[in-house]
Amino acid sequence: MDMISDTGAVRRAVFKPTASIPDETQTLTHIGVVDVGSNSVRMVVFDGAARSPAYFYNEKIMCALGAGLSETGHLSPEGRARALAALARFAMLAEGMKLPPLSIVATAAVREASDGPDFCREVKELTGLDVKVIDGDEEARLSAQGVLLGWPGSYGLVCDIGGSSMELADLSDGEVGRRLTSPLGPLKLREVPGGKKGLKAHVRGVVQTLHQNMGEETGMRLFLVGGSWRAIARIDMERRGYPLHVLHEYRMTSRAVSATRDFIEESDLEDLRGRLSISSERMSLVPYAIHVLDNVVRTFRPKDITVSSYGIREGLLYEAMDDGLRTRDPLIEAARFAEAKDARLPGFGDRLYDFVAPLFTRADWQKRRIIHAACLLHDVSWRAHPDYRAEVCFDNATRANLGGLKHRERVYLGLALLHRYASKREGTRIEALLGLLEEDEIREAEVLGRAMRLGAMLWLGAEAVPAKLSWHPKKKVLDCKVSPAAGALFGEVAEKRFQALAAAMGAEGTVSR
């Protein structure tokens, strides 16, 4: 039996191979974007691998521009002052970083307020920045494109909640389809008359209308975009005792949303806020947002609920990409960029992947990309202290900003990289995270790590690995054929590592020359 079996039919994203990428697409200059939302103003500066950029700079200021908008028709005076100060700061930061002109978009609060145009003029006079006010349709499109940055080829429904509005966008095979906007932002919901009864009736009616107009069938994937959704996801993690506090790609079920709604209603929100380090401004909106989410889930009945940390700002970056770049695998792009920047022998990761691949001949495309990423990342932490190198590798994989990676895949990748440097995992702090994997996945990750540990000893350059593995599952025999020219490389330590790999596979290890 092969070490990895097929996991069944899945809907495959359209990733293009990335074995040979022109240098000009590997890097990008710093690109700054600013999102002037109803609740917060945030500046992000992207940097790094073109398809999977790092967050060079990321700052958010809670301004609540949309507070009181439904009653007054104007931007909050206090929020406006805070937003102007934030944009003045961001303009100076951009100048100091020598960024290209910032891309700035304003959403529901500025587009709906009667003094929105005056606010944009004041920003221009004060800072020299041009603010582009986008409508709800464009806001939904950009949010959906942000999801596509992390998951090329995605399908499902994107639900983006801001302070004053909530947008829906349909995704099908990596294309953004129908979009709708609604007044279901928590800042507006605080002003709905009629108390709890009036709020419930209002939310239920709007969600039902959205469902009718979207024409969505049940059973799709629901992508959640927005700070209020992320706060709810963090609370859901607390309720469940979930061990990996990475919000991007966190999964919830419909039943979990209902349970978390009850948990929020029964909790002391101030105590909960302190434990989870959620801002008081954000926590004050959570009771409204969870009511909206509960209605959305009950009405649309998604089969899967996924949190996306990517939204409008990432959508603006995606907008600047050509089609060829958009279809590249963000995980492989990020891993390849890390290898080029930090590995001792850039390019060897592809050769190492060829070396270990015979052990995983029945792996599906999803598992193969994780194996490939592990090989590309196998040497990027070599500068860490030897006593902590294995744990550093694990932490980098499980907590790094990587797109296109489920939580269990993060742990699998981290465990494989840990075993690249260490033989044991028992008694370490990572054991709590292993509960996200099945026993056969833990074993597979160990086999991958031990295979990389062996292959890393056989360096003659980035062009080739002078040995070849052959796995015979029926006979339970693992053979390593070493080329005559490289016989001296396969010494005592390499022999021990090979036998440890064979033992992890429950196989007899043979060496042929």
C-alpha positions in Angstrom: 0.0 0.0 0.0 1.3 3.4 -0.9 2.1 5.8 1.9 -0.7 8.2 0.8 -3.9 7.1 -0.8 -6.4 9.2 -2.9 -8.8 11.2 -0.8 -11.7 11.1 -3.2 -13.1 13.4 -5.8 -12.5 17.1 -5.2 -13.1 20.2 -7.2 -9.6 21.2 -8.3 -8.4 24.8 -8.5 -6.8 25.8 -11.8 -3.2 26.2 -10.7 -0.4 26.7 -13.3 2.9 25.0 -12.7 5.6 27.2 -11.3 8.8 25.3 -12.0 10.2 28.1 -14.1 9.1 31.6 -13.3 10.7 34.8 -14.9 12.6 36.9 -12.3 10.4 39.9 -13.0 7.3 38.1 -11.7 9.0 36.8 -8.6 9.2 40.2 -6.8 7.3 43.4 -6.7 8.0 46.8 -5.4 6.2 47.8 -2.2 2.5 48.5 -3.1 0.4 50.5 -0.6 -3.4 50.3 -0.4 -5.8 52.0 2.0 -9.4 50.9 2.8 -11.5 53.7 4.3 -14.3 51.7 5.8 -17.3 52.6 7.9 -15.7 51.2 11.0 -11.9 51.3 10.4 -9.3 52.9 8.2 -6.4 50.5 7.3 -3.2 50.8 5.4 -1.4 47.7 4.0 1.9 47.7 2.2 2.4 44.5 0.2 5.8 43.0 -0.6 7.4 39.7 -1.6 6.6 37.0 -4.1 4.3 38.5 -6.7 1.5 35.9 -6.3 1.7 35.5 -2.6 2.9 38.8 -1.1 3.9 39.4 2.5 2.5 42.2 4.6 5.4 44.6 4.8 3.3 47.0 6.8 -0.2 46.8 8.2 -1.9 49.3 10.4 -5.6 49.8 11.3 -7.3 52.7 13.2 -10.8 52.2 14.4 -12.6 55.5 13.4 -16.3 54.5 13.2 -16.9 57.0 10.3 -20.4 55.4 9.9 -21.6 55.8 13.5 -24.9 57.6 13.5 -25.1 57.8 9.7 -28.6 56.4 9.5 -30.0 59.1 11.8 -28.0 62.1 10.7 -27.1 61.4 7.1 -23.6 62.6 7.9 -20.2 61.1 8.8 -19.5 60.9 12.5 -17.7 64.1 13.4 -15.4 62.3 15.8 -14.8 59.5 13.3 -14.1 62.0 10.5 -11.4 63.7 12.6 -9.8 60.4 13.4 -10.0 59.3 9.8 -8.3 62.5 8.6 -5.6 62.1 11.2 -5.1 58.4 10.1 -4.8 59.3 6.4 -2.4 62.1 7.2 -0.2 59.6 9.0 -0.5 57.1 6.2 0.5 59.7 3.7 3.7 60.5 5.6 4.5 56.8 6.0 4.1 56.3 2.3 6.4 59.1 1.6 9.0 57.8 4.0 8.8 54.3 2.5 9.1 55.9 -1.0 6.0 54.0 -2.1 4.2 54.5 -5.5 1.0 56.5 -5.1 -1.4 54.8 -2.6 -4.5 53.2 -3.9 -7.3 54.4 -1.6 -10.9 53.2 -1.7 -13.8 54.4 0.5 -16.9 52.2 1.0 -20.4 52.5 2.4 -20.1 55.3 5.0 -18.4 57.8 2.6 -20.5 56.9 -0.4 -23.8 57.2 1.6 -23.0 60.3 3.7 -24.2 63.7 2.3 -20.8 65.1 3.4 -18.8 62.2 1.8 -17.6 64.4 -1.2 -16.6 67.1 1.2 -14.6 64.6 3.2 -12.7 63.4 0.1 -11.9 67.0 -0.8 -10.6 67.7 2.7 -8.4 64.6 2.5 -7.0 65.8 -0.8 -6.3 69.3 0.6 -4.7 68.0 3.8 -2.7 65.0 2.5 -2.6 65.2 -1.3 -4.3 61.7 -1.4 -7.0 60.9 -3.9 -9.8 58.8 -2.4 -11.9 56.7 -4.8 -15.4 56.1 -3.5 -16.7 52.8 -4.7 -20.3 51.5 -4.9 -21.6 48.3 -3.3 -21.2 46.3 -6.5 -17.6 47.2 -6.8 -17.0 46.6 -3.1 -18.4 43.1 -3.5 -16.2 42.5 -6.6 -13.0 43.6 -4.9 -13.7 41.5 -1.8 -14.3 38.5 -4.0 -11.1 39.1 -5.8 -9.3 39.2 -2.5 -10.7 35.7 -1.8 -9.3 34.6 -5.2 -5.9 35.8 -4.2 -5.8 33.1 -1.6 -7.8 30.5 -3.5 -7.5 30.6 -7.3 -10.3 28.8 -9.0 -12.6 29.1 -6.0 -16.4 28.6 -6.1 -19.0 29.6 -3.6 -20.5 32.8 -2.0 -18.3 35.6 -0.6 -20.0 37.5 2.3 -18.1 40.7 3.2 -19.4 42.6 6.3 -18.3 46.2 7.0 -19.5 48.7 9.5 -22.4 50.0 7.4 -23.1 47.4 4.8 -22.8 43.7 3.9 -22.0 42.5 0.4 -22.5 39.2 -1.4 -20.6 38.0 -4.4 -20.9 34.7 -6.3 -17.7 32.9 -7.3 -17.6 30.2 -10.0 -14.4 28.6 -11.2 -12.3 31.6 -10.3 -14.7 34.2 -11.8 -16.7 36.8 -9.9 -20.4 36.7 -10.9 -23.5 38.3 -9.4 -23.0 40.9 -6.6 -25.5 42.5 -4.1 -25.1 45.0 -1.3 -27.3 45.4 1.8 -27.6 47.6 4.8 -26.6 44.9 7.3 -23.5 46.5 8.7 -23.4 46.4 12.5 -23.1 50.2 12.9 -26.4 50.6 11.0 -28.1 47.7 12.9 -27.5 49.5 16.2 -29.9 52.1 15.0 -32.7 49.8 13.9 -35.9 50.7 15.9 -38.0 48.2 17.8 -35.5 46.6 20.1 -34.5 43.0 19.7 -37.8 42.1 18.1 -37.4 44.8 15.5 -33.8 43.9 14.9 -34.5 40.2 14.3 -37.4 41.0 11.9 -35.3 43.5 10.0 -32.3 41.2 9.6 -34.5 38.2 8.7 -36.3 40.2 6.0 -33.1 41.6 4.4 -31.4 38.2 4.3 -34.4 36.5 2.8 -34.5 39.1 0.1 -30.8 38.7 -0.6 -31.3 34.9 -0.9 -34.2 35.4 -3.4 -32.2 37.9 -5.5 -29.0 35.9 -5.5 -30.8 32.8 -6.6 -28.2 30.7 -4.7 -28.7 27.0 -4.4 -27.9 25.4 -1.0 -24.7 23.5 -0.5 -22.2 26.1 -1.6 -19.1 27.2 0.3 -19.4 30.5 2.2 -16.4 32.7 2.5 -16.5 35.2 5.4 -14.6 38.5 4.9 -14.5 41.3 7.4 -13.3 42.2 10.9 -16.6 41.3 12.6 -16.6 37.8 11.1 -13.0 37.4 12.2 -13.8 38.4 15.7 -16.7 35.8 15.8 -14.3 33.2 14.5 -11.8 34.0 17.3 -14.7 33.6 19.8 -15.6 30.3 18.2 -12.0 29.1 18.6 -12.2 30.0 22.3 -15.5 28.2 22.7 -14.1 25.0 21.1 -10.7 25.2 22.7 -9.3 25.2 19.2 -5.4 25.0 19.3 -4.3 26.9 16.2 -5.1 30.6 16.4 -4.8 31.4 12.7 -8.0 33.0 11.4 -7.3 32.7 7.7 -8.9 29.4 6.4 -10.5 28.7 9.8 -13.6 26.5 9.2 -16.9 26.6 11.0 -20.1 24.6 10.6 -23.7 25.8 10.7 -24.1 24.1 14.1 -21.0 25.9 15.3 -22.4 29.3 14.4 -25.5 28.6 16.4 -23.5 27.4 19.3 -21.3 30.5 19.2 -24.3 32.8 19.0 -25.5 31.2 22.3 -22.0 31.5 23.8 -21.8 35.2 22.9 -25.3 35.9 24.4 -24.4 34.1 27.6 -20.8 35.5 28.0 -19.5 38.6 29.8 -18.4 40.4 26.6 -15.9 42.6 28.4 -14.2 39.6 30.0 -14.3 37.8 26.7 -12.8 40.8 24.9 -9.9 41.0 27.4 -9.1 37.3 27.1 -9.1 37.4 23.3 -7.5 40.8 22.8 -10.4 42.1 20.7 -10.8 45.8 20.7 -13.8 47.3 22.6 -15.0 49.0 19.4 -15.1 45.6 17.5 -16.6 43.7 20.4 -19.5 46.2 20.7 -20.4 45.2 17.1 -20.2 41.4 17.6 -23.7 40.9 19.0 -25.2 42.4 15.9 -22.8 40.6 13.5 -23.5 37.2 15.0 -27.2 37.7 14.5 -26.6 38.5 10.8 -24.3 35.5 10.4 -26.8 33.2 12.0 -29.5 34.3 9.6 -27.2 34.1 6.6 -26.2 30.5 7.5 -29.8 29.4 8.2 -31.1 30.9 5.0 -28.3 30.0 2.5 -27.5 26.7 4.2 -23.8 26.5 3.1 -22.0 23.1 3.3 -18.8 24.8 4.4 -17.9 28.1 6.1 -14.4 29.5 5.7 -12.9 32.6 7.1 -10.8 34.7 4.7 -8.4 37.3 6.0 -8.1 38.5 2.4 -10.6 41.1 1.3 -10.8 44.5 -0.5 -7.2 45.4 0.0 -6.0 42.0 -1.4 -8.6 42.5 -4.1 -6.9 45.7 -5.2 -3.6 43.8 -5.5 -5.3 41.0 -7.4 -6.6 43.7 -9.8 -3.1 44.6 -10.8 -2.1 41.0 -11.7 -2.3 39.6 -15.3 -4.2 36.4 -15.9 -1.1 34.3 -16.0 0.0 35.4 -12.5 -3.5 35.1 -11.1 -3.7 31.3 -11.8 -0.4 30.5 -10.1 -0.5 28.5 -6.9 0.0 31.0 -4.0 1.5 28.4 -1.7 4.1 27.3 -4.2 4.9 30.9 -5.1 5.4 31.8 -1.4 7.6 28.7 -0.8 9.7 29.3 -3.9 10.2 32.9 -2.9 11.3 31.9 0.6 13.7 29.3 -0.9 15.3 31.9 -3.2 15.7 34.3 -0.3 16.8 32.1 2.5 17.9 28.6 1.5 21.6 27.7 1.2 21.1 26.1 -2.2 18.2 27.7 -4.0 16.7 25.4 -6.6 17.5 22.2 -4.7 13.9 22.0 -3.5 12.6 20.9 -6.9 15.3 18.2 -7.0 14.4 17.1 -3.5 10.7 16.9 -4.5 11.7 14.6 -7.4 13.7 12.4 -4.9 10.8 12.0 -2.4 8.0 11.7 -5.0 8.3 7.9 -5.5 7.0 7.4 -1.9 3.8 9.2 -2.7 2.7 8.0 -6.1 -1.0 7.9 -5.2 -1.1 11.3 -3.6 -3.8 13.6 -5.1 -3.0 17.0 -6.5 -3.7 18.7 -3.1 -1.3 16.5 -1.2 1.4 16.8 -3.9 1.4 20.6 -3.6 1.9 20.3 0.1 4.8 17.9 -0.4 6.3 20.2 -3.0 6.0 23.2 -0.7 7.7 21.2 2.1 10.7 20.4 -0.2 11.0 24.1 -1.2 10.9 25.1 2.5 13.1 22.3 3.8 16.2 24.5 4.3 14.9 28.1 4.8 15.4 27.9 8.6 19.0 26.7 8.6 20.1 29.9 10.4 18.1 29.0 13.5 19.9 27.6 16.5 20.2 23.8 16.1 18.5 23.1 19.4 15.4 25.0 18.2 15.5 24.6 14.4 12.8 21.9 14.3 10.4 24.0 16.3 11.2 27.1 14.3 10.3 25.1 11.1 7.0 24.0 12.6 6.1 27.5 13.7 7.0 29.0 10.4 4.7 26.6 8.6 1.7 26.7 11.0 1.7 30.5 11.6 3.2 32.1 8.5 1.1 34.2 6.2 0.5 31.6 3.5 -2.4 31.4 1.1 -4.1 28.3 -0.3 -3.5 26.3 2.9 -6.0 24.7 5.1 -5.3 24.4 8.9 -4.7 20.7 8.8 -2.4 21.2 5.8 -0.5 23.8 7.8 0.1 21.3 10.6 1.0 18.5 8.1 3.5 20.8 6.5 4.9 21.9 9.8 5.2 18.3 11.1 7.1 17.2 7.9 9.5 20.1 8.3 10.0 19.3 12.0 10.9 15.7 11.1 13.3 17.2 8.5 15.5 18.1 11.5 14.2 16.0 14.4 13.3 12.4 15.0 10.9 12.9 18.0 7.8 15.0 18.4 6.5 13.5 21.7 6.7 15.8 24.7 6.8 19.0 22.7 4.4 21.9 22.7 3.3 20.9 19.2 1.4 17.8 20.4 -1.8 19.9 21.0 -2.0 20.7 17.3 -1.6 17.1 16.1 -5.2 16.5 17.0 -6.1 18.3 13.7 -4.6 15.4 11.8 -5.5 11.7 11.4 -3.0 9.1 12.5 -2.1 8.2 8.9 -1.5 11.9 8.1 0.9 12.1 11.1 2.7 9.0 9.8 2.9 10.4 6.3 4.3 13.7 7.5 7.0 11.9 9.4 7.9 9.8 6.4 8.1 13.0 4.3 10.3 14.7 6.9 12.7 11.7 7.1 12.9 11.5 3.3 13.8 15.1 3.1 16.4 14.6 5.9 18.0 11.9 3.8 17.8 13.8 0.5 19.4 16.9 2.1 22.6 14.9 2.7 23.0 14.1 -0.9 23.9 17.5 -2.3 26.1 17.8 -5.3 24.4 21.0 -6.5 20.9 22.2 -7.3 20.9 20.2 -10.5 20.5 16.7 -9.3 20.2 14.3 -6.3 22.7 11.4 -6.9 20.3 8.8 -5.6 16.9 7.4 -6.4 14.2 5.9 -4.1 12.0 3.0 -5.2 9.1 2.0 -3.0 7.6 -1.5 -3.4 4.5 -1.5 -1.2 3.4 -5.1 -1.7 6.8 -6.4 -0.7 7.3 -3.7 1.9 10.7 -2.9 0.5 12.3 0.5 0.1 15.3 0.6 -2.1 17.8 3.5 -2.5 19.9 3.3 -5.7 23.1 5.4 -5.3 24.9 6.5 -8.4 28.5 5.2 -8.7 29.9 8.7 -8.9 28.3 9.7 -5.6 29.1 6.5 -3.6 31.2 8.4 -1.1 28.2 10.7 -0.2 26.2 7.7 1.1 28.3 7.2 4.2 27.4 5.9 7.7 25.1 8.8 8.7 23.2 8.6 5.4 22.8 4.9 5.9 21.3 5.4 9.3 18.9 8.1 8.0 17.8 5.8 5.2 17.1 2.9 7.6 15.2 5.3 9.9 13.0 6.3 6.9 12.4 2.6 6.0 11.5 1.9 9.6 9.0 4.8 9.6 7.4 3.2 6.5 7.3 -0.3 8.1 9.6 -1.5 5.3 12.9 -3.3 4.8 15.5 -0.9 3.5 18.0 -2.0 0.8 20.8 0.0 -0.9 21.9 -0.7 -4.4 24.9 0.9 -6.1 
